[in-house]
Amino acid sequence: MKQLTFRLKSGQFLKEEIERRTKDVKAGVLLSIVGALKNANLRMAGATPDKQVVKDFKGPLEIVSGTGTISQDGCHIHISVSDNEGKVIGGHLKDGCKVAITAEVIIGIFDDISYERIYDKSTGFKELEIK
């Protein structure tokens, strides 16, 4: 396994930068993510193709955890963030989350497999397929 480590600066967009920097990764996993966000644009639990609740939480917010799969077909990342009172919220990472101060991202890259996202009629979403 290889790794890709990078730091994002204030004003950059978290998901968009992860996808831009991993556009050639066939199979990867988010190993670590720490930093701060000005806002967190997250899809809430219980989404279906017909009903997706996306909320934009205003900061300052600290990224306290993150996990996900990364591939050329896109990434599937969930994060948790805390506010200045320590309340934690989380969900599916969407575009539009702006970094505040910094974000440190570490991605593990697998050489022996590839991840693809294939439409699954039972869920209505593109789901992970391991090749």
C-alpha positions in Angstrom: 0.0 0.0 0.0 1.2 3.5 -0.9 0.0 6.7 0.8 -0.9 10.2 -0.4 -0.7 12.9 2.2 -1.6 16.5 1.6 -2.6 19.7 3.4 -5.4 22.0 2.4 -5.4 25.6 3.2 -8.1 28.1 4.2 -10.6 28.7 1.5 -10.1 25.4 -0.4 -13.0 23.0 -0.8 -12.5 19.7 1.0 -14.3 17.1 -1.2 -13.4 18.8 -4.4 -9.7 18.8 -3.5 -9.7 15.2 -2.4 -11.3 14.2 -5.7 -9.0 16.4 -7.7 -5.9 15.0 -6.0 -7.0 11.4 -6.3 -8.3 11.4 -9.9 -5.8 8.7 -10.9 -6.4 6.5 -7.8 -8.0 3.2 -8.7 -8.7 2.1 -5.1 -8.1 4.1 -1.9 -9.2 4.6 1.6 -9.3 7.7 3.8 -7.0 6.9 6.6 -7.0 10.2 8.5 -8.5 13.7 8.2 -8.1 16.5 10.7 -8.6 20.2 10.5 -11.3 22.9 10.5 -14.1 23.9 8.3 -16.0 27.1 7.8 -19.1 25.1 6.9 -20.0 21.4 6.5 -22.4 20.5 3.7 -23.6 17.0 4.6 -26.3 14.6 3.4 -28.2 13.2 6.3 -28.9 9.5 7.0 -31.9 7.8 5.4 -31.3 9.1 1.9 -33.0 7.5 -1.1 -32.7 8.6 -4.7 -36.0 10.4 -4.4 -35.4 12.0 -1.0 -32.1 13.4 0.1 -31.8 15.8 2.9 -28.7 17.9 2.7 -27.9 20.4 5.4 -25.2 23.1 5.4 -23.9 23.6 9.0 -22.1 26.9 9.7 -18.8 27.0 11.5 -16.4 27.2 13.0 -16.2 23.4 13.0 -13.5 21.0 13.8 -13.2 17.7 11.8 -13.1 15.0 14.5 -13.3 11.9 12.2 -13.7 10.8 8.7 -13.8 7.6 6.7 -14.4 6.5 3.2 -13.5 4.9 -0.1 -11.8 6.7 -3.0 -11.7 5.8 -6.7 -11.6 7.3 -10.1 -15.4 6.9 -10.1 -15.6 9.3 -7.2 -15.3 9.1 -3.4 -17.8 8.0 -0.7 -16.8 9.9 2.5 -18.5 10.3 5.8 -17.2 12.9 8.3 -18.0 14.1 11.8 -17.5 17.6 12.9 -17.8 19.4 16.2 -18.9 23.0 16.9 -17.5 25.4 19.5 -19.6 23.8 22.2 -18.4 20.3 21.5 -21.6 19.1 19.8 -20.9 16.6 17.1 -22.8 16.1 13.8 -22.0 13.9 10.9 -23.1 12.7 7.5 -22.1 12.0 3.9 -19.6 14.6 2.7 -21.0 16.8 -0.2 -19.4 19.5 -2.3 -19.1 23.0 -0.9 -17.3 22.4 2.5 -14.8 25.2 2.8 -11.6 24.7 4.8 -10.9 27.1 7.7 -7.2 27.3 8.7 -6.1 23.9 7.5 -7.1 20.3 6.7 -4.6 17.4 6.8 -5.6 14.4 4.6 -4.0 11.0 4.5 -5.1 8.4 1.9 -4.0 4.8 1.6 -3.7 3.6 -2.0 -4.1 -0.1 -3.0 -2.2 -1.4 -6.0 -3.8 -4.9 -6.3 -7.5 -3.9 -6.7 -9.7 -1.3 -8.2 -13.0 0.2 -7.0 -15.8 1.1 -9.4 -19.2 2.6 -8.7 -21.9 0.6 -10.5 -25.6 1.5 -10.4 -27.5 -0.8 -8.1 -31.2 -0.9 -8.9 -32.0 -2.2 -5.4 -30.7 1.0 -3.8 -31.0 3.5 -6.6 -27.4 4.6 -6.1 -24.0 3.8 -7.6 -22.5 1.3 -5.2 -19.0 0.0 -4.6 -17.8 -2.8 -6.9 -14.4 -4.4 -6.1 -12.4 -5.6 -9.2 
